[in-house]
Amino acid sequence: MDGVPRVPQQRRPDSGAGADPALLRFSVLGPVRAWSGDEPLPTGSPQQRALLAALLLREGRTATAAELIDALWGEEPPQQALAAVRTYASRLRKALGAGVLVSESGGYAVRGLGEGALDLARAQELAAEADKARAGGDLGRARELLGGALALWDGEALAGVPGPYAEAQRVRLEEWRLQLLESRLDMDLEQGCHAEAVSELTALTAAHPLRERLRELLMLALYRSGRQAEALAVYADTRRLLADELGVDPRPGLQDLQERILRADPALAEPSAPTKEPSVTRVRPAQLPATVPDFTGRSSFVRELSEILSSAEGKVMAVSALAGIGGVGKTTLAVHVAHQARSAFPDGQLYVDLQGAGPRAAEPETVLGSFLRALGTADSAIPDTLEERAALYRSVLDGRRVLVLLDNAKDAAQVRPLLPGTEGCAALVTSRVRMVDLAGAHLVDLDVMSPDEALALFTKIVGEERVASEREAALDVVAACGFLPLAIRIAASRLAGRRTWTVSVLAAKLADERRRLDELQAGDLAVKATFELGYGALDPAQARAFRLLGLADGPDISLAAAAAVLDLDPESTEDLLESLVDTSLLESAAPGRYRFHDLVRLYARACAERDEWPPEERSAALSRLLDFYLATAAGVYAIERPGDRTVEHLEKGGREGRTFADAAEALDWLHAEADCLLACAQQSLQGPTLRRAVDLLLAAKDLAESGVSSRRYERATLAACTAAHAAGDAHAEGRARVTLTQVLSNAGRFEQAEAEARKAIALAATSQDPWTSGNAPNELGIIANCTNRYADGEIHLMQAIEAFRADGNRPGEASALCNLSRVLAPMGHLSRAVELAREGTRIYDDLGLTVRLANARYALGIVLTQSGLLSEAMRELTEAVRIFGENRQRLWEGTTHFRIAQVHLLAHRPAQAAQHAEQALATGCIGGDWMRGNALTLLGRSLNTLNQPDRARACWREALAIYDASAAPEAEEVRALLAPLAAA
């Protein structure tokens, strides 16, 4: 890189005494320091450190006494300068050991250091390696290397070192650091990390306002993040600043970028540099399931699909959609073709089961999140909405050659957001429906196998020797299977596993089922008849497990949950499940997790309805599963919130849950089981399990506050409210409506949230449920605070405190006290507000709470800010954001960044305020769009203080649109901010 300070290899002396020079390390990218191994060495006074720095930076060459005197004191050295230099050299020689600082030709030199002994030399090596990696197209490796080089800085280079030489080197090293930083940020944008880069670039442009390259990168990051108005505002601010400060116009590159943004140049949406073949360190997904070794037939389809896929290079994306009845072999064919085409897609292959045949098809936004992570996108860079995720997904895939296999799709609407959209990529889709409304797709209707193909598949599985002597019986078998590949595979597998059977025995067994053979001709009934073969061969324990496990709605099931369903110990359960895997009636999704093919699950349920006796055992199995999830989720809740009486108010089931070693393990379980847990709750919203299902949602509230499962959680709570209301159960409905209130409030939908909370209070009056009696007014108080109705909030929160105290719920009381502090502060009762917040914090601290302690510190930080105690507020908020991060409360983490930004702005640190406001926007906040508007308003204030009025105006306009859409009172404040700028 241009301007890189060069540090050549140090030469070792021939001999010397004292400490081993190979153990010596030095730093100049920060304070000048020395170590021998891990032991720090004394480097003396500032002037002595200046001498050491001058020698370290002399590239191993000798510096004369005159040069050193000039380096330390410039044109006005003291009278005893030469004596001082000799004294400093003598002291350093003693500290460093003989043979390191040598006298030579009337001067001094540092010699004989080990490789990488100087941090500057190591930074230089890393930067050179980064240049090579980038030139080779390995941006991921280059970013990592540059990050390592930049991490070697520990504040200002040569910090505290006096003298003109040190000052000149400081300027040069800082310029080099900024060059490295610009290079790394440029690669960040090339790899799609736009949202992450905006926050850092906002702070850097504030610190270096005249550095045009940083402004250019910020414009590009904002534009690629969908913030075009802000990007153009950055240019306007830059042009004005350059004119005012330097009397010049922006450089041509910046002007060109502005023009391209104005005309929405499509090339700006993606990196300008061509994407080269990545090295092995680049993320290259290889998600295709294993192809079956005995794939048979389908040669015309294989040829047809292979030709379509091979045409993807250099042309518009190829899409092929396979349709056919369940069990016809769509997935097997698609996976086989995809494996054959892998070489045409060197940048990877993505795969997902969209669960289109099940009751809850996979959500496109969830799938996109998984795909983006597989392609190397950081979690923090993945946006929330379907539209934003789809746009980022297409951007990440642009320039790559990736094959996407979308298996078991529900319909075209589910598939469209998951298509790459650019040349070089291709998509294979399987579904039970013909996707005639999927524009541009090549449609393939997959029918049953021909008799010859079916017999060939049967022979491959059973063995040529057994089939050859009983060819007619084998033909009878495949005909009885309706020539369906899945049916043939199951029948042949049963025969292959029973060496005492002949093919004729199997044919005779199928003949016994002739009453069902006619049904084999009619779609899915063919699959059901085929599954009957495998089911009929199960022993009673296996058959019971097969039937009962199929009742659960989740996408898969863990071993512990399956043990609850079957009412068995884990060891016996595992033996049963593994035996079912051997029969192909169950799949091993991952170690300790199992799943049904969607059609097998439907068949298992049909068997349960037909064969399970007594019939009550079906509901009992699901009840045991619900009890397991409720007990385990309650345990997680208790770990996160020790002392909270909520757990005592939950309905008690008949099973114990899992236990965990620590909070991290508990949270891992909760998030891993989110889909299954929410499916179980929603499936159980009826009859005697209604209250327990509602309480399961209550115990799993961390899923809503994390931001990861918020939408699924909201759907479940809506269903709970509907079911409880229909059942006339005021107790369950009150709890469900409080839970829904929390979801709506977190999303910033305060009017809906308040309506639900008021319904909950009315229901609590009927049910006398202490949990609802405390939590409903607490939620109303939070809503009143957010909508600036502080007097109302005080009334509600006093009611909540009274209810919590009557129930002996100390954590609930602490929550209400902290919320009360927040409504009192804007009313002018600042000292009382701080006192209440500290009281709530003490309660949480005494109980040993973690996440709730973060909430208390958050509240205390807010009222301390409003009281003008900014240093204390910053301490509380910094600790809160750390705890929220450790406990995966992403939305709370983002909200706390917003509060930290407020403190920085009040403390006249607008650059830091802007950086934290950007982090809030990138992470997301409790309060949804309303809080996004608040963050944009604060960001605009920070930018305006930084003399960036055009970008500030863009932020305020976006905030105003958000506020106007919800009739929020904050709209008037933003109009007032915009008025002076409009007049100007």
FIMAR-441305 format. One record per residue (C-alpha): x, y, z. Coordinates in steps of 0.05 Angstrom, whole numbers, plus 5000, padded with zeros to 4 digits. Example, Ala and Ser with C-alpha at 12.3 -4.5 7.8 and 13.67 -1.06 7.14 Angstrom:
<nodes>
524649105156;527349795143;
</nodes>
This chain:
<nodes>
500050005000;502350714986;505351075046;506650435085;512350535134;517550015116;521049605170;526049105140;528348465173;532648615234;539748345232;542047905290;548748055323;554047525323;554647505398;552047825461;550247725533;544147825576;536947685559;535147295497;533647805443;528847315411;524147425470;524048175463;517748525437;516549265424;510549695409;510250365375;502950325351;500750635417;505150785477;512450585466;513349955508;518049355513;517148645539;521548045550;516747485538;510647695578;514748115628;514348875616;521049235614;522349945639;523050445582;524451055624;522651785614;518952075554;525552295522;528551605534;522451285500;523351785443;530451525434;528050805434;522550965384;527451325338;532050725338;526350215328;523850615268;530750695237;529950035201;535849715238;540650245213;545350645257;543051335279;548551835293;548552235357;546952865318;540952525284;538352295351;539152985382;535353285324;529952745331;528952885405;529553645409;529653935339;533054605328;533654785402;537154215438;539354315511;546754435525;547653735553;543953395496;549652925477;550652715549;543152595556;543052155494;548751745521;545251675589;538751455556;542550945513;546150665573;539650575612;536250245553;542149775543;541449545615;533949445608;534249075542;540548665553;547248655519;547548595444;540948925429;542549665432;549449715402;554350305395;557150385326;560850945288;559151465340;551751285340;546950745362;542550195331;537649655354;539748985326;538348245332;530848245345;526647635331;521547605275;515348015289;518548335350;515949025330;508449125325;509349585265;513149045227;507648545242;502349035218;506249145155;506648395142;499148305153;497548885106;501948595052;498547915060;491748265056;493748584991;495547904962;489047594986;484948154957;488548114891;486947374890;479547504902;479447254973;475947845006;474247465069;481447295083;483648005065;478648305113;481047845168;488348035156;486948775155;482848705218;488848375251;493448945228;488649475254;487849115320;495249215334;493949965345;493050135419;490850855414;495251385383;501851155355;507951375395;503151645448;506452135496;513152115459;516052815450;520253105394;519553295321;521452605295;515952275336;510852785314;512452675241;512051915250;505451985287;502352355228;505051835179;502651245219;495751545230;495051655155;497050935142;492050695194;486551075159;488550785092;488150085121;481350245152;478750515085;481049885050;477649435102;471149835098;471349805022;471749045027;466149055079;461649375026;463948894973;461648315017;454848625032;456148865104;452749535091;448749615155;454849455198;459149945159;454350535165;455250595240;462850575237;463151045177;458551545211;463351595269;469551625224;466752185180;465252575242;472452485266;475452625197;470353085163;474953285105;476952575085;472952475021;474151725014;470551595079;464752035056;464551644991;464250975028;458851245074;454551465014;455250774983;453650415048;447450835059;445150744987;445949984991;442149995057;436150305022;437451005050;438251394985;436052065013;441352025068;446651835017;445252444975;444952865038;452052645056;454452914988;450953575000;454053645069;460953465041;460553964984;458554525031;463954345082;469454315029;467254985001;467055315070;473555015096;477954945034;474455314979;474354704933;469254234903;468753484918;473553054879;470952744814;469852054844;465052334896;461352744844;460652134799;457851724857;452652264871;450452254797;449951504797;445751504860;441152024829;439851594768;439450954811;445050624772;443749874779;451249744783;451550114849;447249584882;453049104882;460649134888;464049454829;470048984831;469248324794;468347724838;474047234828;474446494845;474446464920;479446074961;477545525009;476546035065;470746365031;463946125052;461545635000;455245275023;454544545005;447644385034;445143854986;442743225020;446342585002;444042274937;441641554940;446841064914;441440644880;438341204838;434840874780;431641094715;428741784702;434141864648;429942324604;428342774663;435642774686;437842984617;432443514610;433843824678;441343794670;440844174605;436644714638;441544784695;447644804650;444545384612;444745824674;451746084661;451546744625;444046744619;438146954661;437146504721;434445814705;428545564744;425744854739;419644644779;418143914790;410943724808;407743054825;404142664878;407442514945;412341934941;413441994866;420842154876;421142904865;426243024919;430542424900;430742644827;432143374844;437843194892;440842704841;440743234786;443343764833;449343324852;450843204779;450743954765;455144154825;461144304781;457144824743;455845194809;462645264841;460245794891;455745314927;449044974933;443445164980;437844695003;431544765044;425444345059;419744855054;414844385089;409444565040;405343935053;405044045127;400444485169;405645035177;409745165115;416545485125;416346245123;420446555067;423647065113;426046505159;428946125101;432346755074;435546865142;438346165141;440846235069;444146905083;447846615143;450046015100;452846515049;457046855102;452647435122;453247635195;446947595238;447448335253;447248495178;440848095164;434848565161;428048415192;423048465135;421847965079;422948485026;429648715054;432048005065;430147814993;433748424966;440048275006;439747544985;439547734912;445248224923;449547704958;448447204902;449947694846;456447514813;456346814843;454246164811;449945814863;444645274856;438545334901;434344714914;427544894943;424344244964;417044114982;414444804965;407345004983;406045474925;409245994880;408346554930;412746184980;418046074927;418646754893;422647114947;427546534949;429546564876;436546854862;434447314805;441147394769;444947034715;449546474734;444846194787;439445674781;433745414823;430544724827;423644704859;419544104880;412244134899;405843734900;402544284858;404144524787;407045214792;403745504730;404046194763;411546184773;413646634715;419246364671;419645684705;420845054665;415344594690;416443844696;410743374713;413642754747;409442134740;410341434768;416041004743;415540574682;415039824698;422239714675;424940294718;420840054778;423539354771;430639614764;429940024828;427039424865;432738974840;438139464862;435439474933;433738734941;439438444900;439838144830;440437444856;433837434894;429937774839;432537394779;429236734800;422537074817;421837604763;414237524758;413337594833;417738214831;413438514776;407338374820;410638734878;412339374839;405439374807;402139314875;406339914896;403240314840;410240414810;411340964862;418741014879;417641144953;412940544958;417740104920;423540314963;419840165028;417439485004;424239294977;427739525041;423239085083;424838485039;432338645038;432338655114;429037965119;433437435088;428436885103;423137205059;422537064985;419937564935;413737134930;412537205004;412637964997;408137924936;403137494974;403037995031;401438544981;396038104951;392738055019;391838815016;388238794948;382339164976;386939774977;390339684910;385140094873;386840674920;394140634897;391940954832;389341584868;394642064889;396842044962;392741424977;398041044939;403141274990;398641095047;397740385022;405240315014;406640575084;401940035109;407239525090;412439825136;407539965192;404839265191;411838975202;413039385265;412739055333;407439345382;412339825416;414940095350;407940175323;405640565384;411641025380;410341135305;403041315317;404041775377;410142155351;406242335288;401242725329;405943305346;405643905300;412944135305;417744075246;421843565284;422343295355;428043225405;429542575441;427342875508;420743115479;419542445445;420642095512;415142535541;410342355485;411641615494;412141645570;418641265568;425741375593;430541695543;434541055531;428440635513;425841215470;432341265432;432340515417;425340555390;426641175348;433040895318;429240255300;424140685264;429741045228;432140365204;425240235173;425440905136;419041115172;422941635212;428842075194;434642275238;434843035228;440943135272;444042795332;438442735383;433043005336;428042635292;422942815239;417642505195;417042595121;410643015117;406742465083;409041945133;406742405189;399742445158;399641685153;402041615225;396342055248;391441645209;394141025243;393341355311;386141525297;384840815273;389140395319;390740765383;386740475441;383940745484;382841375441;384441815501;391741605495;392442085435;390542685476;394542425535;400842385491;400143105469;398643305540;405142985563;408943355509;405744015531;407543865604;414743735583;415344385545;411844775600;416144495656;422544615617;420645315594;418745485666;425545245687;428845705636;424546275661;426546135733;433946135715;433246795679;428747105732;430146805801;425047005853;419647175802;413046885826;410646795754;413246085756;409045935818;402846195782;403845735722;399345135713;402744495738;403243895693;404743175707;411943155681;418643455699;422543835648;429843855629;434944165677;440744605655;447644745682;447345495669;443346045636;447045975570;445045245563;437845415582;437445955529;440545485477;434944995491;429445525487;431745805421;433145115391;426144885410;422545525390;418845245330;416844595365;414944945429;410445465395;407344925351;405644515414;402645115449;398345285389;396244565379;394044515453;389445125456;383244735472;379644355526;383544155589;390244365560;388245085543;390945405607;397445025604;398345225531;397345965548;402245895606;407345585560;407246215518;407946625580;414046225604;417246285535;416647045530;424147095517;422646855446;418647485434;423647965464;429647665428;426947895360;428547215329;421846875338;417447495349;412747385291;411446655305;410446825378;405347365360;401346885317;401046385375;398846915424;393347155377;390846435371;391146375447;386746985456;381646725406;381446025436;380846275508;375446765490;371546225453;372245765514;369746305561;375846215605;377246905636;383446645672;386846395608;384346965566;386947495615;393947185612;393747115537;391747835528;397348085574;402247675533;399347965469;399848655499;407348555510;408248325438;404448915409;407949415455;414749145435;412849265363;410749985377;403349845363;401150205426;393850325410;392549585398;396849405458;392849865504;386249565480;388748865497;391349085565;384649405584;381148755565;386048385609;384548835669;377148705661;378347965657;382747985719;376948285758;373047655740;378447135748;382047455807;388547205776;394247545814;398947485754;394347865707;392348345762;399648585768;402148515697;396248835660;396749525695;404349475691;403749415615;398749995613;403850415651;409250255600;404550435543;402551095577;409951275584;411351135511;405351555490;407152145536;401152055583;405252065646;399652205696;395751615669;402051195674;403051375746;395951135763;396850475727;403650345757;401450485828;395949965816;401249475791;405749585851;399949465898;398048825862;405248565859;406248715933;399748355951;402347755913;409247785944;412247855875;418648235887;421248225815;414448465791;414749025842;421749215819;419349245747;413549695764;418150145807;422950235750;417250385702;414350875752;421051235756;420651335681;413851675683;415652115744;421952395712;418552755655;413553035705;419353385741;420052905801;427252745784;430052575853;424152115867;424951795799;432351635812;430651375881;425350895853;429850645797;435350515847;430450145892;428249705833;435449565815;437049365887;431348875888;433648545823;440848545848;438948215914;435147675877;440947535830;437047685767;440647765701;436248005644;431448375689;437348715723;439148975655;432149255648;432949595715;439649885697;436550115631;431050485669;435950775719;440351005661;434451375630;432451755694;439751915709;440352205639;434152625651;437152855717;443553085683;447852555716;450952335651;457051955675;452851525721;447651425666;453051195618;455650675668;448650385679;446950365605;453650065586;452649505636;445449405611;447549335538;452848825558;447748395596;442548445541;447848215491;449947625533;442647405540;440947475466;435948025477;437448345410;431748845410;433349085481;440649135461;438849595403;434250015447;439850115498;444450355443;439250885429;439451105502;447051115502;446651565440;442252045479;447452095534;453052225484;449052775451;447453115517;454853065535;456653425469;459552805437;455552805372;460152325335;459251785387;451851935391;451151825316;454951175320;450450885374;444151135339;446450765277;447550135319;440450205345;437750255274;441949665250;440149215309;432749385318;429149625380;423549485427;417949935403;418349765329;417450335279;416050835334;422850715365;426050715296;423151415287;426251615354;433051355333;432651715266;430752365301;436652295348;441352115291;439052735254;440453175315;447452875320;448952965246;446353675247;451153835305;456653525263;455054025208;451553515164;444753855157;442853515092;443552815119;440153045183;434353295142;433852615107;433552255175;428152725201;423952645138;424051885146;422351965220;416652435204;413751925154;413851395209;410551845261;405252095212;403351385194;401551235266;399351945286;404851965338;405552615377;413052635362;411352855292;410753585314;417653575345;420653335279;416753855239;419854375284;426754095270;425554105195;422654815193;429255205201;432754775150;427054855101;427355615110;434855605098;
</nodes>
